[in-house]
Amino acid sequence: MTAQANTTGAEEYRGSAAVDTSAPIAALSKLTSLDDDKPLTVTIPTIQQFKTKVGVPVRFVQTTALPIVDIDLRFNAGSARDGSISNTGFGIANMTATMLTQGSKRLDENEFTRAVETLGINLNSSAYKDMFIVSLRSLSDDKHLLPAVDLMTQMLSEPAFDDSILARNKARLLVGLQQQKQDPNSLASIAFSEALYGEHPYAHPSAGSLKAFLLSKSNS
């Protein structure tokens, strides 16, 4: 024996019921926690502006909630300038950002990585279309901050740019670019940028393209 529920009437009832969007929401009156809710206040941080002795503009915001220091160095650079270095050089800024974190003249790649991990800091570099950023996050006490700033200084002023590491990075990049050819999302994004920007540098991915990579190898 089988039984079947008759839902036709219920569906007709739901479909024909009119909803008054201007009526108050009855459930809100039962949320007693809203009775103690206070108006939202927004505190705009105080931004101090000054320049270093060599004229670098600085924006400084002091907060005391956490014992952490964040330093962002932002350069007027990026992958949109790659073509001015070489007509097959798209990806140079991205590769530079990668290699900055792979050792200095005083510390090889393993030593540099070990120093970063021992201090428990975040030390990164990133290349965008019109901006190149080197960032540091560290605890604010001298025991952590001073050696962290020293590593950041080494990264900027004494990068290793080791040839063997560059060759390894190029091999990894080639594999990644070849895999992109099998990824519909990547192909669609590249095609969209090319259609939108044409011959402008924005049309090229920041990491470079397989075509530019192979051309640079043939010209080297």
N, C-alpha and C positions, 0 to 999 in steps of 0.2 A: 504494500500500500504506500502510495506517495502522497505527499502534501505539498502544496505550492502556495506561497504567500501572495496575496493580491496587493501589489504596490502601486497599481495604476492610480487609485484615488489619492494616495499620498503624494505621488509625483505631480498630479494635477493641482493639488493643494499648494505644494511648494512653488510650482510654476506660476500660479495665479496670484499668490500673495504679494501685495504691494509693500515696498519698503520705504518708510518715511525717513529720508536721510537727514532731515532737519530736526528730528526728534532727539532728545538727550539719550545717551547710552545708559540704560538702567543699571548695568553691572558696575559702573563707576561709583555709584552710591554705596556699594558694598565693600569697596577697597578702602578700609579704614586707614591703611598706611599712608594714603595720600593726604590725610588730614594734618599730619605733622610735616608734610613736605614743605621745604623752604624755597624761596625764589633762588634761581640759579644766579650766582655771581661769577663774573669773569674777571680775572686779574691779568692785566697785560704786563708782561715782564719789562723791566727797565733795561734798555739796550744802551750800553755805553759805547761811544764811537771815538776812536783815536787812531793815530798812525805810529808805526814803529820808526826807529831812527833812519831807516832807509826808505821810508815812505810807503810801506805796505799798510793799507787800510785794515782796521780790526773792528769787529763787532763782538762785544763781550757782554754776556748775560750771566749774572751771578745767582745761583740757587743753592739753598742749604738743606734741601730735603734729603739728598743722598750724597755720600762722600765720593763723588765721581766727577771727573773732568773729561769733557768732550772737546776735541780740537779738530776743526775742519779747515784744511787749506784748499782753497778753490782757485784754480788757474784758468785764465782765459785761453783755453786750448780745447782739444777734443778731436774726435774722428773726422769732423768736417774739414779739418786742416790736413788730413793725410795726403790728399791729392796734390797739395802744394809742395810736399816733400818728394813724392814720386807719383807718376801717373798710374802706376801699378801698386802703390803703397797703401791701399786701403786695409786697415787693420793694424797700422803701426802704433797708434795711440793705445789701442786695446792691449797689444803685446807689451808695450812699455809699462802699462799699469800692472800687468801680470808679473813682469820680471822685477819690478821694484820691490816686491815682497819676497824675492828669492835670493837673498843674500846681499852683503855689502863687501867693500874691500877689506874690512876688518873681520867680518864673520862670513863663513861660507853658508850655503843654503841651510844645512842641517843645524848649524850653530845659531843662525838667525831665527829659525823656526823654534828651536829649543828655548831661546831667550824670550821670545814672545809668549810661549806657553808657560814658562816658569813664572813670568810676571802676571799672567792671567789677564792680558790686555787684548783689545781688538785693534789691529793695525792693518789698514786696508788702503788700496788705491783703486780708483775706478775711472774709466774713460766714457764720456757721453758725447753726444754730437757736438756741443759747444762748450763743454766744461770738462775739466780734469780735476778730480778730487782725491786728496790724501787725507785720511781720517784716523784719529786715535781716540780710544776710550780707555781710561785707566782710573784706578783708585787715586784719590787726591793726596794721600800722604807721600812724603818725600821718598820713602823707601820704594814705592812703586812708580810714582810719577817721574822722578828724575831719570832713572834708567830707561823708562818708556819714551820720554822725549829724546833721549840720546839715540835710541833705536830709530825713531822717526827721522832724526837729523841725518843719521847714517844712510837711511833709505833714500833721502832726497839728495844729499850732497856727495855720497860715496857709493852709489849702486854698483853691484858687481857686473851685471850684464854679461854673465859667463857664456861663452860660445857653446859649450856642451849643453847647458840648460836651454839656450835659445833653440838649438837643434831639436831637443826633446819637446819643447813647446810647439815648434812648427809641426812635428810629427803628430802630436795630439790634435792640433788645430786642423790638420788635413783630414784626420779621421772624423772629427766633428763636422766639418764642412761637407764631407761625402755623405754622412748620415743625414744631413739636412735635406739632401735630394730625395730622401724617402719620407720626409715629414710634410704632409699637406699644409699644415699651419705655417711652417717656415717658408715654404714655397709661395703661399698666398701672401704672406707679409712682405716678402721681397718683391713680388710682382706688384703689389699695391704701392710700395714706396717708389719703384721705378716708374710706374704710370703717373704717380702724383708729382714727383720731383724731376723726372726726366734726366737731364745732364747735371743737375745740381748735386753737390756732394752728399746731401741728405738722402739721396737715392741709394747710397751704399750702406750696408749693415756695418755697425761699429766694429764688429769682430772681423770684417772682411768677407770676401766671397771666394768661392772655389776658383772662379775664372781669374780674379786678380791674383790669387795665391799661385796658380800655375804660371801665369805670365811673369810674376816676379821671380820664380825659380828659373824660368827659361832665360831671363835677362841677367841673372846673377852669374 
